[in-house]
Amino acid sequence: MVSLHSLRIRALSTSLAPRLLEGDVVSLTEALVRLPTVNPALEAGGGGEAPAASLCGDLLSTWGFGVETHEWAPGRTSLVARIGGEGPSLILNGHLDTVGVEGMTVSPFEPSIREGRLYGRGSCDMKGGVAALLCAARDMALQGRPRRGELLVVLTSDEEHASRGLEALLAEGLRADAAVVCEPTSLQVMPANKGFAWWRVEFRGRAAHGSRPDQGCDAIRLAGRFLAALDGVEDRLASAVTHPLLGSGSIHAGTIRGGTAPSVYPDRCELVLEARLLPGQRPEEMGEWLAALGEEVTRVDPRGEVTVIPTLRRPPGDLPGTHPLPRALQAAGQAMGRPMGLAGMSAWVEAAWFLEAGIPALCFGPGSIGKAHTADEFVPVEELRAAASILSRFTRSFLSNGV
């Protein structure tokens, strides 16, 4: 019988605490959703990941893991828990932060189950995946310490913004033989993901009274010409390269700002672009295309200026489907009567950072990426249970045999 030694666990309620300690994946998801962990970089007042890191750390410690927390700013907490020793090493990874809650049609932090779906902010992205990996970790620990190999539970902060949590852990030397990132994949095995790059495009015109077109240069109109020409850039992206799991790259306008009043020619406009890029597509080349587009726009009206400035970028990830890691995870599903295909992750995920660090990584978890960040976010209960069981079987196999 596991002791209810933690005040944080006991405080959840006398009825819920035993279910958490017993590894009930639905109860774990509900408990995590109840903890507001909105990324403060995305929404004013967001509290950060510390409450969820504390709960997960208490559970993992109770199950026999050695637990370390890493805080890179107040309330911005990541966690690394370890059990085992020499032999193959496996990371089960998830992030603890969520996006904001503005516009949600359900109570964000009051989980509810309707028609087989568990609703609430973070239920899909990705507290359901965190709950599933915690269940797998518990199963491994309570069957006795692994006879060989080491299991690491790595729960990160800031994934929804700049991934500063995982970036810090990797810089401090976090390593393993493989990593499974439990993002929502609808229980498909996803060994590849798109990257992204952002650019800020600044348009400079000339301010003038609205009645004096001879003196004004409309910066918003410059931006409009630039936007209209983006279709050609997207066509080039689509024809340049494709990926068997990811399709083609894309580009879109994210935000636009400009103008001061209806009766004034605007002298400034700012556009933010995002491109979703495949393995092999270089942000630098995209930047060159955009700079050339800016030159075309200013040839139409030489009084204007266009400046293209690269800002945030994240790499794509591509683990070959023939690598032993996806094949081993598929075998675990097959053994449980749940065949799982290979697919590509359209979103950027921290699997790419593991791959950049030389750690084979892929995504697998409950829920659909299409429901992440939405007003009615949910995760199917049946997928929660299936993910926990498959991860448990896979973890046991990996630590026994490696890949």
QUIJOCOR-V463981 format. One record per residue. SS is DSSP state (h for helix, s for strand, l for the rest). PHI is phi as a letter, one per 30 degrees, with the letter a starting at -180 (none if undefined). NEAR is the number of other ideal C-beta (glycine too) atoms within 12 Angstrom. Layout:
# QUIJOCOR-V463981
[[SS,PHI,NEAR] [SS,PHI,NEAR]]
This chain:
# QUIJOCOR-V463981
[[l,none,9] [l,d,23] [l,d,15] [l,d,23] [l,d,16] [l,c,24] [h,d,12] [h,d,26] [h,d,32] [h,d,20] [h,d,19] [l,d,28] [l,k,17] [h,d,12] [h,d,14] [h,d,26] [h,e,28] [h,e,20] [h,d,26] [h,d,39] [h,d,32] [l,d,25] [l,i,35] [l,d,26] [h,d,44] [h,d,36] [h,d,36] [h,d,47] [h,d,53] [h,e,34] [h,d,41] [h,d,49] [h,d,43] [l,d,30] [l,c,36] [l,d,32] [l,b,50] [s,d,36] [l,d,38] [l,d,27] [l,d,27] [l,c,24] [l,b,25] [l,e,12] [l,i,15] [l,d,30] [l,c,28] [l,i,36] [l,c,47] [h,e,32] [h,d,34] [h,d,45] [h,d,41] [h,d,31] [h,d,43] [h,d,48] [h,d,34] [h,d,33] [h,d,45] [h,d,44] [h,d,31] [h,d,32] [l,d,37] [l,j,26] [l,d,33] [s,d,22] [s,c,31] [s,b,23] [s,c,32] [s,b,33] [s,c,23] [s,c,25] [s,a,21] [l,e,12] [l,i,29] [s,c,38] [s,c,37] [s,c,44] [s,b,45] [s,b,37] [s,b,37] [s,b,31] [s,b,34] [s,j,32] [l,a,17] [l,d,14] [l,k,20] [l,d,30] [s,c,30] [s,b,46] [s,c,45] [s,c,56] [s,b,50] [s,a,55] [s,c,50] [l,c,51] [l,d,48] [s,b,46] [l,d,32] [l,d,27] [l,c,31] [l,e,16] [l,i,15] [l,d,25] [l,c,16] [l,b,26] [l,d,19] [l,e,32] [l,c,28] [l,b,19] [l,d,35] [s,b,26] [s,c,23] [s,b,15] [l,h,11] [l,i,16] [s,b,28] [s,c,41] [s,c,35] [l,k,40] [l,d,48] [l,j,52] [h,e,52] [h,d,47] [h,b,44] [h,b,50] [h,d,54] [h,d,55] [h,d,50] [h,d,55] [h,d,51] [h,d,52] [h,d,53] [h,d,51] [h,d,44] [h,d,47] [h,d,51] [h,d,38] [h,e,31] [h,d,41] [h,d,36] [h,d,24] [l,d,23] [l,j,15] [l,e,22] [l,e,33] [l,d,18] [l,a,20] [l,i,30] [s,b,34] [s,c,48] [s,c,41] [s,c,49] [s,c,50] [s,c,50] [s,c,50] [l,c,47] [l,i,38] [l,d,45] [l,d,38] [l,b,30] [l,b,28] [l,h,36] [h,d,31] [h,d,44] [h,d,43] [h,e,27] [h,d,26] [h,d,38] [h,d,31] [h,d,17] [l,d,17] [l,j,12] [l,e,31] [l,b,23] [l,a,36] [l,d,28] [s,a,43] [s,b,47] [s,c,50] [s,c,51] [l,c,56] [l,d,50] [l,d,44] [l,b,49] [l,h,31] [l,i,39] [l,c,35] [s,c,43] [s,c,42] [s,c,46] [s,b,39] [s,b,40] [l,d,39] [s,c,38] [s,b,33] [s,b,37] [s,c,31] [s,b,38] [s,c,27] [s,c,41] [s,c,29] [s,c,39] [s,c,27] [l,c,35] [s,b,26] [l,d,25] [s,a,22] [s,d,16] [l,d,17] [l,d,12] [l,b,15] [l,d,16] [l,d,11] [l,c,17] [l,c,26] [s,b,30] [l,d,32] [h,d,39] [h,d,30] [h,d,27] [h,e,43] [h,d,39] [h,d,25] [h,d,28] [h,d,43] [h,d,31] [h,d,18] [l,d,28] [h,d,31] [h,e,17] [h,d,19] [h,d,34] [h,d,27] [h,d,16] [h,d,25] [h,d,32] [h,d,21] [h,c,13] [h,d,23] [l,a,21] [l,b,19] [s,b,31] [l,d,18] [l,c,31] [l,c,32] [s,i,20] [l,c,26] [l,d,36] [s,a,30] [s,b,39] [s,a,22] [s,d,29] [s,c,22] [s,b,18] [s,b,25] [s,b,20] [s,l,29] [l,i,25] [l,b,19] [l,a,13] [l,d,11] [l,c,14] [s,b,23] [s,d,32] [l,d,31] [l,c,28] [s,b,29] [s,a,37] [s,b,30] [s,b,37] [s,c,27] [s,c,39] [s,b,33] [s,c,42] [s,c,35] [s,c,38] [l,c,36] [l,e,28] [l,j,21] [l,c,34] [l,c,23] [h,e,32] [h,d,17] [h,d,22] [h,d,35] [h,d,29] [h,d,18] [h,d,32] [h,d,41] [h,d,23] [h,d,21] [h,d,35] [h,d,34] [h,d,22] [h,d,23] [h,d,37] [h,d,26] [h,d,16] [h,d,21] [l,b,26] [l,d,15] [l,d,26] [l,c,34] [s,b,25] [s,b,38] [s,b,26] [s,c,33] [s,b,21] [s,d,25] [s,b,23] [s,d,23] [s,b,26] [s,b,32] [l,d,30] [l,d,38] [s,b,40] [s,a,33] [l,c,40] [l,e,20] [l,d,26] [l,d,15] [l,d,22] [h,e,23] [h,d,40] [h,d,37] [h,d,26] [h,d,37] [h,d,49] [h,d,33] [h,d,23] [h,d,35] [h,d,30] [h,d,19] [h,d,19] [l,c,23] [l,i,12] [l,b,27] [l,e,18] [l,b,35] [l,d,21] [s,c,30] [s,b,30] [s,c,35] [s,c,42] [l,d,31] [l,d,36] [l,d,37] [l,b,48] [l,d,49] [h,e,50] [h,d,39] [h,d,38] [h,d,40] [h,d,32] [h,d,26] [l,d,26] [l,i,16] [l,c,33] [s,e,36] [s,b,45] [s,a,49] [s,c,52] [l,a,52] [l,a,51] [l,d,48] [l,j,45] [l,c,32] [h,d,31] [h,d,19] [h,c,31] [l,d,37] [l,i,31] [l,d,28] [l,d,20] [l,b,25] [l,e,40] [s,a,38] [s,b,52] [s,d,31] [h,d,32] [h,d,23] [h,d,39] [h,e,46] [h,d,30] [h,d,34] [h,d,52] [h,d,42] [h,d,28] [h,d,44] [h,d,51] [h,d,35] [h,d,30] [h,d,43] [h,d,44] [h,e,30] [h,d,32] [h,d,40] [h,d,40] [h,d,22] [h,b,22] [l,i,22] [l,b,31]]
